[in-house]
């Protein structure tokens, strides 16, 4: 083989090694993205749940006698 043949082989081996490393990094990033999407979905569900709870506390009582009941209900939600 010529000198250039060895250089090409070394370059090809280096490129293959870099490609494998980058593919592993892509796989790890895909896993991290999937985890982040799952955490975001959970956070959105929690936010939706909390927004729904504020309804009981935000209502105006029709009479003073119902205020304590509504306050108690809001605290237990």
N, C-alpha and C positions, 0 to 999 in steps of 0.2 A: 504494500500500500504506500501511497505517497503521503507526504506530510499533510497535504490538504485533506486527504481521506480521514486521517486520524482526527484532525480538527473538526471535520464535519460530524464524525461519530461522537466526539465529546460534546459538541453543541447539541446534537440530537438527544443525547443522554441527559444533558442539562435541561433542555426544553421539556422532555418527558417527566423529569423529576419536578420541575416547576409546575407543570400541568397537573400532576398528581396532588401536589401541595395545595394548589389553588382550588382543585375540585374538593378536597377535604374541607378547606375553608368555606367554600360555597355551601357544602352540606351543613356545616355548623351554623352558618348564618341563616340558612333556611329553617333549621330547628329553632334558633333563637327567635326568628320572625314568627313562627307558628306559636311559640310560647307567648310572645308579646300580644299577638292577636287574641289568644285565649284570655289573657289577663285583661285586655281592653274590653272584650265581650262581657266578662264578669263585672268589671267596673261599671259598664253601661247598665247592666241589669240591676246592680246595687243602686245606682243613681236613679233609675226608673222607680225602684221600690221606695227609695227615700222621698222622691217627689210625690208619690202616691200617699205617703203617710202625712205629709204636711196638710193635706186636705182637712182632716178632722180637727187639727189645731187651728186652722185658719178660719173655720166657719164662725160666724157671729152667733152667739146664743140668742135664742128667741126670748128667754127670760133669765133672770138671775138664778133661778132655782136649777136651771140646766147647766150652768157654767161649771160647777164642780164635777158633774158627770162627764161633760165633754173634756175637761182638763184631765181627769183621770184616764179617760179613753185615749187621749193624745199621748199621755206619758207611757202608757202600756204598749203602744204600737211600736 
